[in-house]
Amino acid sequence: MLKNLTCPNWGYGRRRVSVGGCLEHHDHARAQVGSSGAQEVLIHAAESMPLDSIGIPEPVDPPQCVNVRDLRFEAIGMLPFVKAFAVARSDVAVYVEIAWQGRLQRAWVPRDTVTTRKLTPRRD
């Protein structure tokens, strides 16, 4: 977990896609859909806090179910509520994994925008 926290390039830039645990920068974050492959889907990246403002991170083990309020995404603005998993935290920020849009994204968000939640029991 801490290996991901020290990746030199995550958290910067506006458009990011997850590659091998680190975030890489692209002019347009796009993902191929389907094996025949002609269709591309634009992924709106969640905005992340600058790394120099998060303090000293520590892992959350096991990851914790959370809700994130007022998470801003590029091009579409702020979503009032997003479900996520907290995987790291500091005194001022939480590193969350978001699966909104069907693609894994990670972002550092202000700690005061994150609340814990319980998973709904499965109906088998």
MARDRENVEX-818668 format. One record per atom (N, C-alpha, C, CB): z, y, x. Coordinates in steps of 0.05 Angstrom, whole numbers, plus 5000, padded with zeros to 4 digits. Glycine has a CB too. Example, Ala and Ser with C-alpha at 12.3 -4.5 7.8 and 13.67 -1.06 7.14 Angstrom:
<recs>
515648865264
515649105246
515649345264
518149115226
514249555257
514349795273
515750015258
511449885282
</recs>
This chain:
<recs>
500049765017
500050005000
500050255018
502450004981
501750275038
501850515054
499250565070
504150495073
497750345075
495150385088
493350565071
493750105092
493450535045
491850705027
492850995028
491850594999
495451025031
496651295030
495851465054
499651275029
495051335076
494351485100
491351505105
495551345124
489751425086
486851445088
486151745092
485451325064
484651815112
484252095119
482552245099
483052115145
480952115081
479052275065
479652265036
476352175070
481752135026
482152144997
483652394989
483751904987
483052484964
484352714954
482952974959
487052734965
480852974974
479353224979
476653214964
478953265009
475653444959
473053454946
473253424916
471153254957
471153484901
471153464872
470253204861
469553684861
468353074875
467252824864
468052604884
464252844861
469252384873
470152174889
469651904876
473152204896
469151704891
469051424881
470751254900
466151324878
472051054889
473750884905
472050684921
475850744887
472550674947
471150484964
473150364983
468750614979
473850114980
475649984999
478450105000
474549985026
479450214978
482050334977
482150624985
483850184995
480050734995
479951025002
477951154983
479251065032
478151414981
476251564964
474151684982
477651774947
471651644975
469451764990
468251984974
467351554997
466852174987
465752404974
462752364969
466352664990
461852444946
458952424940
458252674924
458352164925
455752764927
454752984911
454852914882
451953064920
454152674875
454252574847
455352304848
451352584834
457752274836
458952004835
457651854812
462152024830
456151654820
454651494800
455151194805
451551564801
455051044784
455350754787
453050614773
458050654774
451950414786
449850254774
450950084752
448450074795
449450044730
450349884708
448349664703
450650054682
449349414700
447649194694
446249084718
445549274674
445548824717
444248694739
441248774742
444348394737
439948864720
437248954722
437149224735
435848954694
439249384732
439849604749
438549874744
439249534773
436849934726
435550194725
437350414714
433050174707
439450354699
441050554687
443350634705
442150454660
443850894707
446151004722
447951144703
445251194745
450551144709
452551274692
453951484709
454551074679
454151734699
455551944713
458551904709
454752224703
460051894730
462951864729
464252144734
464051654750
465852234714
467252484717
469852434732
467752624689
470152544756
472452504773
474852664763
471852564802
477152544764
479652684758
480352864782
481952484752
481253104776
482053284798
484653184810
482353574787
484853214836
487153114851
488453354866
486352894871
491153334869
492553544884
491753534913
495653514881
491753754927
491153754956
493253594971
491054044968
492453444991
494353275006
496553425019
492853115027
496053665028
498153815042
500353915023
496954055056
500053874997
502053964978
503653734965
500754124956
503053484973
504453254960
507053174973
502653024959
507553254998
509953165011
509652895024
512353164992
511852755026
511852485039
511752275017
514352445057
509552125016
509251924994
510651655001
506251864989
511451514980
512551244983
511251074961
515651244980
510850814966
509550644946
511350594922
508750384958
510150554899
511550464875
510850164872
510650624849
512849994877
512249704877
514249564859
512349594906
513349444838
510649414829
509649674815
510349174809
507049704813
505949944799
507249964771
502849934797
507650214762
508950274737
507050394717
511350464742
507250304692
505550414670
506450704664
505750244644
504550894664
505251174659
503251294640
505451324685
503951524629
502151704615
501951954632
503051764586
499552064633
499052314648
498152524627
496952284671
499552754626
498852964608
497053164622
501353114597
495153274607
493553504617
492153444643
495253754619
490853214645
489353144669
486553264667
489152834673
485753424687
483153554686
481053384700
483353824700
478753354687
476453214697
474253414701
475552984679
472653384723
470453564728
468453554705
469053494754
467253764699
465053794679
465953764650
462953594685
468153624645
469053594617
471653734610
469253304610
473053824631
475553964626
478053784625
475354124601
480053884610
482653754610
482853554587
484753954608
483853314593
484553114572
487553134568
483652824581
488453154543
491253194537
492952954544
491653264509
491752714546
493352464549
491652244561
494552374522
492452134584
491051914596
493051704605
489352014621
492551444598
494151224608
493451154636
493850974589
495451094653
494951034681
497150854692
494751304697
496850784717
498950644732
499750804756
497950354740
502350844760
503350984784
503550784806
506151124778
502250844829
502350664852
503750794877
499550584860
504251054876
505651184897
506851444886
503851244922
508851554900
510151804890
511351954913
512251734869
511652204909
513152374927
515052544910
511252564945
516352744922
518152904906
516753084886
519753084925
514153144891
512753334874
510253214861
511953574890
509452974869
506952864859
507052554855
504652924878
505252454838
505052164833
502052094837
505952084804
501651874852
498951774857
498351564835
498651644886
496451624817
495951454794
493151324796
496151614768
493051084785
490450954782
489750964753
490650654792
487251064748
486351114721
483850944716
485651424716
483650824693
481250664687
479650784664
482050374679
480151034658
478551174638
475651184647
479651464634
473851154628
470951134633
470150854644
470051344652
472050664645
471450404654
471150374684
468950314641
471850564699
471750554728
474350634740
469450734739
475250494760
477850554773
477550824788
478650334793
479451004783
479651254797
482551294805
478651494780
482951444826
485651504835
485951804839
486351354862
488351904833
488852194836
491752244840
487752354812
492352454857
495052554859
495352764837
495652674887
497452724820
497952914798
500753014800
497452774770
501353254789
504053364790
506053174776
504153644777
508353144788
510252954778
511153024750
512652944796
511353284743
512253364717
510253304694
513053654717
507853214701
505853144680
505852844675
503053234689
507552694688
507552404686
510152304672
507352274714
509752124652
512052004639
511551694638
512452114609
513751544639
513451254638
512851164610
516051124649
511650924609
510950804583
511350504585
508050874574
511550374561
511750084560
509149974551
514149994542
508349744563
505949604553
506449494526
505149384573
504549514508
504649404482
504449094485
502349514463
506148944470
505948654472
503148554464
508148514455
502248344477
499548234471
499748074445
498548044494
497548084430
497247924406
495347704412
496248104382
496347464416
494647234423
493547094399
496047034440
</recs>
